Amino acid sequence: MVIHKMIININTRGEFYVSGEKHSEAQLAERLRRSVVDNPGQQPVVIRGDEQADWKYIARVMSLCNQAKISDYRVAVVPEEERSPEGQP
């Protein structure tokens, strides 16, 4: 079975995107919980925050990962030149 890492993008407004789809905090928490059920102990997550985003949003996603029992997560900062026109990393 191939496990795909989940990439969570956070833009300058603190909005969460997974696979181009905007998620509320509650929706993101549910998606993380579901991913653990589908891939127990194996769900890697990359949290990609815009360099202009407030770190409280990145820390919140880290907390949601911990609550979902996901320990394999990485944080990356997206520089302005890599940002999409919509402001999404």
N, C-alpha and C positions, 0 to 999 in steps of 0.2 A: 504494500500500500504506500502510495506517495503522499507525504505530508507537505502541504503548501503553507509557507509562512503567511501570516496575515499582516498586511501593511496598513497601519492607521496613520493617516495624514492629518495634521492640525494646522489650520491656516492662521493668519494674523488676527482673525476675529475669534479664535478659539473654537472654531467649528471642526467637528470630527468627520472624516471621510474614510470609507473602506471601499475599495474597488470603484471609486468615483461616486459612490452613493453617500449622501449626507446622513449622519446619524445623530440623534439626540444622545445625551449621556446614558439614559435608560436603555435606549436601543443598542448602544455600543456594549453596555454591560451584559445585556441578554445575548448578543452575538458572541461575546467572549465566553460566556457560560456554555452556550451551545457548542462552540468549537472544542471545548474541553470534553464534552460528552462524545463528540464525533472522533476526537483524537486524544484519548486520555493520556496525560503525561507527556505529550509529544507536540503540542501546539506552539511553534515559535511565532513571536510577534515582533515586528519592527515598528517603532513609534517614530514617525518622521515629522518633526515640528519645524515650522517656518522659523527662521532666525529672528524674526520680529515678534513671534508669538510669546505671550506671557508664559513663563515656566510653570505657572500654577495649572495650566491645561495639560501640559506634558506630565506633570506629577500626578494629576487626576487620573490619566490613562494608566500610569504605572500602578496606581492604587487599585483601579478596576482589574488590572491583570492579576494583582496579588489576591484580590477577593475571589477571582475565578480560579485561583490555584494555578496560574500560569507563571512559571518562574523563568522561562526561556524568552526573555524580551530584551531588545536592544533599543537604544535611543540614538537618533541621528538628527542633526540640525541641517535644514535645507537653506543654502544661501539664496539671496534674492535673485541671482541670475538663473537659478534653476526653478524658480517659481513659475507656475502657469499663469496665463493672462487672467484667469478667474480668481487668482490669489491663493490657489490650492497648491501645496508643495508637490 
